[in-house]
Amino acid sequence: MKTGASVFNPRSRIKWDTFLSFQRDTRHKFTDRLYEALVKEQVRVWNDDVEGGDHDELRPSLVEAIEDSVAFVVVLSPNYANSHLRLEELARLCDLKAPLKRLLLPIFYEVQPWEVRNQEGPFEKVFEDHSKTFGEEKIQRWKKAMTLVGNISGLIYGSLCFLRSSSFTILEKRSKLVLL
């Protein structure tokens, strides 16, 4: 064995129980309450409260937080795809889901899974607009991520009653992941 060599062990880097991905349109209506419910249950949640600003790529601290999380919770809303950074974040989550054996739980907030899966409804025009600015390769990467997440069984936001049970559901899935 070479001296000074190190072996990357993704489990040794775990700092967060949950990485929370969302667009700002859900912040005050839903995401803040979800975050508070999870924290109340002592779940360590990465809550990126900083909009990407003028950045063209994901910040290194955000990528690190994604890699250092046990599970990914994605709150998909009608405006989620408006931000190319949210789409890039989603694509990164999807890229890491299988190799790092991470749980990805979509929450469909005021959108249906089929709209996410097929990039229809509120997502159709957004992707048309993005295709005028970004290359085909990037657009296809984002669409693939949306399709993958739209095909994952998740939670469909319906009422305040759901919010009370959502933290339990996420915690239950998280504990199953940890026990594996």
C-alpha positions as CSV (number, residue, x, y, z in Angstrom):
1,M,0.0,0.0,0.0
2,K,1.3,3.4,-0.9
3,T,2.1,5.7,2.0
4,G,0.1,8.9,2.1
5,A,-2.7,7.4,0.0
6,S,-6.2,8.0,1.1
7,V,-9.3,6.2,0.2
8,F,-12.5,8.2,-0.3
9,N,-15.3,7.0,1.9
10,P,-18.5,8.9,1.3
11,R,-20.1,7.7,4.5
12,S,-17.3,9.2,6.6
13,R,-18.2,12.7,5.2
14,I,-21.9,12.7,6.3
15,K,-22.7,16.1,7.9
16,W,-26.4,16.4,7.0
17,D,-29.3,14.1,7.4
18,T,-31.3,15.9,4.6
19,F,-30.4,18.2,1.8
20,L,-33.5,20.4,1.0
21,S,-33.8,21.6,-2.6
22,F,-36.6,24.2,-3.4
23,Q,-37.4,27.3,-5.3
24,R,-38.1,30.5,-3.5
25,D,-41.8,30.5,-4.4
26,T,-42.4,27.8,-1.7
27,R,-40.4,29.4,1.1
28,H,-43.0,31.1,3.2
29,K,-45.9,28.9,2.2
30,F,-44.4,25.5,2.8
31,T,-40.6,25.1,2.9
32,D,-40.0,27.1,6.1
33,R,-42.6,25.0,8.0
34,L,-41.1,21.8,6.6
35,Y,-37.7,22.9,7.7
36,E,-38.9,23.8,11.2
37,A,-40.7,20.5,11.6
38,L,-37.6,18.6,10.6
39,V,-35.3,20.6,12.9
40,K,-37.8,20.1,15.7
41,E,-37.3,16.4,15.2
42,Q,-33.5,16.9,15.4
43,V,-32.9,16.3,11.7
44,R,-29.8,18.1,10.5
45,V,-31.1,19.9,7.4
46,W,-29.0,21.7,4.8
47,N,-31.3,24.6,3.8
48,D,-29.6,26.7,1.1
49,D,-31.1,30.1,1.9
50,V,-29.0,31.9,-0.7
51,E,-30.3,32.3,-4.3
52,G,-27.7,31.6,-6.8
53,G,-27.4,35.2,-7.8
54,D,-25.2,35.8,-10.9
55,H,-23.5,32.4,-10.6
56,D,-23.5,30.2,-13.7
57,E,-22.5,27.1,-11.7
58,L,-23.3,25.5,-8.4
59,R,-21.2,27.0,-5.6
60,P,-18.6,24.5,-4.1
61,S,-20.2,24.7,-0.7
62,L,-23.5,23.6,-2.2
63,V,-21.9,20.7,-4.0
64,E,-20.2,19.7,-0.8
65,A,-23.5,19.8,1.2
66,I,-25.1,17.6,-1.4
67,E,-22.3,15.0,-1.2
68,D,-22.4,15.2,2.6
69,S,-26.1,14.5,3.0
70,V,-27.9,11.2,3.7
71,A,-31.1,12.1,1.9
72,F,-32.3,14.6,-0.7
73,V,-35.7,16.2,-0.3
74,V,-36.8,18.1,-3.5
75,V,-39.8,20.4,-3.3
76,L,-40.9,20.7,-6.9
77,S,-43.1,23.7,-7.5
78,P,-44.5,25.5,-10.6
79,N,-41.4,27.8,-10.6
80,Y,-38.8,25.2,-9.7
81,A,-37.4,25.0,-13.2
82,N,-37.3,28.8,-13.7
83,S,-33.8,28.8,-12.1
84,H,-31.1,27.0,-14.2
85,L,-29.2,26.6,-10.9
86,R,-32.1,24.6,-9.4
87,L,-32.1,22.4,-12.5
88,E,-28.3,22.0,-12.2
89,E,-28.8,21.2,-8.5
90,L,-31.4,18.6,-9.3
91,A,-29.2,17.0,-12.0
92,R,-26.4,16.8,-9.5
93,L,-28.7,15.1,-6.9
94,C,-29.8,12.6,-9.5
95,D,-26.2,11.9,-10.5
96,L,-25.3,11.1,-6.9
97,K,-28.4,9.3,-5.9
98,A,-27.3,5.8,-7.0
99,P,-23.5,5.8,-6.5
100,L,-23.8,7.3,-3.0
101,K,-26.9,5.2,-2.3
102,R,-28.9,8.2,-1.2
103,L,-32.7,8.5,-0.8
104,L,-34.3,11.1,-3.0
105,L,-37.8,12.1,-1.9
106,P,-39.8,14.4,-4.2
107,I,-42.5,16.6,-2.8
108,F,-44.9,17.8,-5.6
109,Y,-46.0,21.2,-4.5
110,E,-48.9,22.5,-6.6
111,V,-47.6,20.3,-9.5
112,Q,-48.4,16.8,-10.6
113,P,-45.7,14.1,-11.0
114,W,-46.6,13.7,-14.7
115,E,-46.0,17.4,-15.3
116,V,-42.5,17.0,-13.8
117,R,-41.9,13.7,-15.6
118,N,-42.9,15.1,-19.0
119,Q,-41.9,18.7,-18.5
120,E,-45.4,19.8,-19.2
121,G,-47.7,22.4,-17.6
122,P,-45.7,25.1,-15.9
123,F,-42.4,23.5,-17.1
124,E,-43.0,23.4,-20.8
125,K,-42.5,27.1,-21.5
126,V,-39.6,27.4,-19.1
127,F,-37.7,24.7,-21.0
128,E,-38.4,26.4,-24.3
129,D,-36.9,29.6,-22.8
130,H,-33.9,27.8,-21.4
131,S,-33.2,26.2,-24.8
132,K,-32.7,29.7,-26.2
133,T,-29.9,30.4,-23.6
134,F,-28.4,27.0,-22.8
135,G,-27.0,24.2,-25.0
136,E,-28.9,21.1,-26.0
137,E,-26.6,18.9,-23.8
138,K,-27.5,20.9,-20.6
139,I,-31.2,21.0,-21.5
140,Q,-31.2,17.2,-22.0
141,R,-29.4,16.7,-18.7
142,W,-32.0,18.8,-16.9
143,K,-34.9,17.0,-18.6
144,K,-33.4,13.6,-17.7
145,A,-33.3,14.7,-14.1
146,M,-36.9,16.0,-14.1
147,T,-38.0,12.7,-15.7
148,L,-36.2,10.6,-13.1
149,V,-37.6,12.6,-10.2
150,G,-41.1,12.6,-11.7
151,N,-40.9,8.8,-11.8
152,I,-40.0,8.5,-8.1
153,S,-42.9,7.9,-5.7
154,G,-43.1,11.0,-3.6
155,L,-45.5,13.2,-1.7
156,I,-48.2,15.4,-3.3
157,Y,-48.9,18.5,-1.3
158,G,-52.6,18.8,-0.7
159,S,-53.3,20.4,2.6
160,L,-51.9,21.6,5.9
161,C,-52.7,18.2,7.3
162,F,-50.0,16.8,5.0
163,L,-47.4,19.1,6.5
164,R,-47.9,17.5,9.9
165,S,-47.3,14.0,8.5
166,S,-44.6,15.0,6.1
167,S,-41.8,15.2,8.6
168,F,-42.8,11.8,10.0
169,T,-42.7,10.3,6.5
170,I,-39.3,11.8,5.7
171,L,-38.0,10.8,9.1
172,E,-39.4,7.3,8.6
173,K,-37.7,7.0,5.2
174,R,-34.5,8.5,6.6
175,S,-34.4,6.0,9.5
176,K,-34.9,3.1,7.0
177,L,-32.0,4.4,5.0
178,V,-29.8,4.7,8.1
179,L,-30.7,1.1,9.2
180,L,-29.7,-0.4,5.8
